[in-house]
């Protein structure tokens, strides 16, 4: 697996909370009517997509095997 990027910013607790809130409350509607923010109901489809070697093989540092727990945020 490749090393994660080292571009980590030190921010205050208040700024961290603001960033997290902005991500959690993202509005995909400006992107168009077919865009949505992925949620737990998308996990099975994402696991299926990543399980396709034509999709995942070129991305050599994706952790394998693919399980739904990694995509639910508790892997």
MARVOLUM-563415 format. One record per residue (C-alpha): residue number from 0; residue in one letter; x, y, z. Coordinates in steps of 0.5 Angstrom, whole numbers, plus 500, padded with zeros to 3 digits. Layout:
// residues N
<rec resi="NUM" resn="A" px="X" py="Y" pz="Z"/>
...
END
This chain:
// residues 75
<rec resi="0" resn="X" px="500" py="500" pz="500"/>
<rec resi="1" resn="X" px="503" py="507" pz="498"/>
<rec resi="2" resn="X" px="504" py="512" pz="504"/>
<rec resi="3" resn="X" px="498" py="517" pz="505"/>
<rec resi="4" resn="X" px="500" py="524" pz="503"/>
<rec resi="5" resn="X" px="503" py="528" pz="509"/>
<rec resi="6" resn="X" px="499" py="534" pz="507"/>
<rec resi="7" resn="X" px="496" py="535" pz="514"/>
<rec resi="8" resn="X" px="494" py="542" pz="517"/>
<rec resi="9" resn="X" px="494" py="543" pz="524"/>
<rec resi="10" resn="X" px="487" py="547" pz="525"/>
<rec resi="11" resn="X" px="484" py="549" pz="532"/>
<rec resi="12" resn="X" px="478" py="545" pz="535"/>
<rec resi="13" resn="X" px="473" py="550" pz="532"/>
<rec resi="14" resn="X" px="476" py="550" pz="525"/>
<rec resi="15" resn="X" px="476" py="542" pz="525"/>
<rec resi="16" resn="X" px="469" py="542" pz="527"/>
<rec resi="17" resn="X" px="467" py="547" pz="522"/>
<rec resi="18" resn="X" px="470" py="543" pz="517"/>
<rec resi="19" resn="X" px="467" py="536" pz="519"/>
<rec resi="20" resn="X" px="460" py="540" pz="519"/>
<rec resi="21" resn="X" px="461" py="542" pz="512"/>
<rec resi="22" resn="X" px="463" py="535" pz="509"/>
<rec resi="23" resn="X" px="457" py="532" pz="513"/>
<rec resi="24" resn="X" px="452" py="537" pz="511"/>
<rec resi="25" resn="X" px="455" py="537" pz="503"/>
<rec resi="26" resn="X" px="450" py="539" pz="498"/>
<rec resi="27" resn="X" px="451" py="535" pz="492"/>
<rec resi="28" resn="X" px="445" py="539" pz="488"/>
<rec resi="29" resn="X" px="449" py="544" pz="485"/>
<rec resi="30" resn="X" px="452" py="538" pz="481"/>
<rec resi="31" resn="X" px="446" py="536" pz="478"/>
<rec resi="32" resn="X" px="440" py="532" pz="479"/>
<rec resi="33" resn="X" px="443" py="526" pz="478"/>
<rec resi="34" resn="X" px="448" py="527" pz="484"/>
<rec resi="35" resn="X" px="447" py="525" pz="491"/>
<rec resi="36" resn="X" px="452" py="525" pz="497"/>
<rec resi="37" resn="X" px="454" py="517" pz="498"/>
<rec resi="38" resn="X" px="451" py="514" pz="504"/>
<rec resi="39" resn="X" px="450" py="507" pz="508"/>
<rec resi="40" resn="X" px="445" py="505" pz="502"/>
<rec resi="41" resn="X" px="451" py="506" pz="497"/>
<rec resi="42" resn="X" px="455" py="501" pz="501"/>
<rec resi="43" resn="X" px="453" py="495" pz="497"/>
<rec resi="44" resn="X" px="454" py="498" pz="491"/>
<rec resi="45" resn="X" px="461" py="501" pz="492"/>
<rec resi="46" resn="X" px="463" py="494" pz="495"/>
<rec resi="47" resn="X" px="461" py="491" pz="488"/>
<rec resi="48" resn="X" px="464" py="496" pz="484"/>
<rec resi="49" resn="X" px="471" py="495" pz="488"/>
<rec resi="50" resn="X" px="470" py="488" pz="487"/>
<rec resi="51" resn="X" px="471" py="488" pz="479"/>
<rec resi="52" resn="X" px="478" py="487" pz="478"/>
<rec resi="53" resn="X" px="477" py="492" pz="472"/>
<rec resi="54" resn="X" px="476" py="498" pz="477"/>
<rec resi="55" resn="X" px="480" py="496" pz="483"/>
<rec resi="56" resn="X" px="486" py="493" pz="480"/>
<rec resi="57" resn="X" px="489" py="499" pz="477"/>
<rec resi="58" resn="X" px="489" py="502" pz="484"/>
<rec resi="59" resn="X" px="494" py="498" pz="487"/>
<rec resi="60" resn="X" px="494" py="501" pz="494"/>
<rec resi="61" resn="X" px="486" py="500" pz="495"/>
<rec resi="62" resn="X" px="486" py="495" pz="501"/>
<rec resi="63" resn="X" px="484" py="488" pz="500"/>
<rec resi="64" resn="X" px="479" py="484" pz="500"/>
<rec resi="65" resn="X" px="473" py="489" pz="500"/>
<rec resi="66" resn="X" px="468" py="489" pz="505"/>
<rec resi="67" resn="X" px="463" py="493" pz="507"/>
<rec resi="68" resn="X" px="466" py="495" pz="514"/>
<rec resi="69" resn="X" px="471" py="499" pz="510"/>
<rec resi="70" resn="X" px="466" py="503" pz="507"/>
<rec resi="71" resn="X" px="461" py="504" pz="513"/>
<rec resi="72" resn="X" px="467" py="508" pz="517"/>
<rec resi="73" resn="X" px="468" py="503" pz="522"/>
<rec resi="74" resn="X" px="473" py="498" pz="518"/>
END
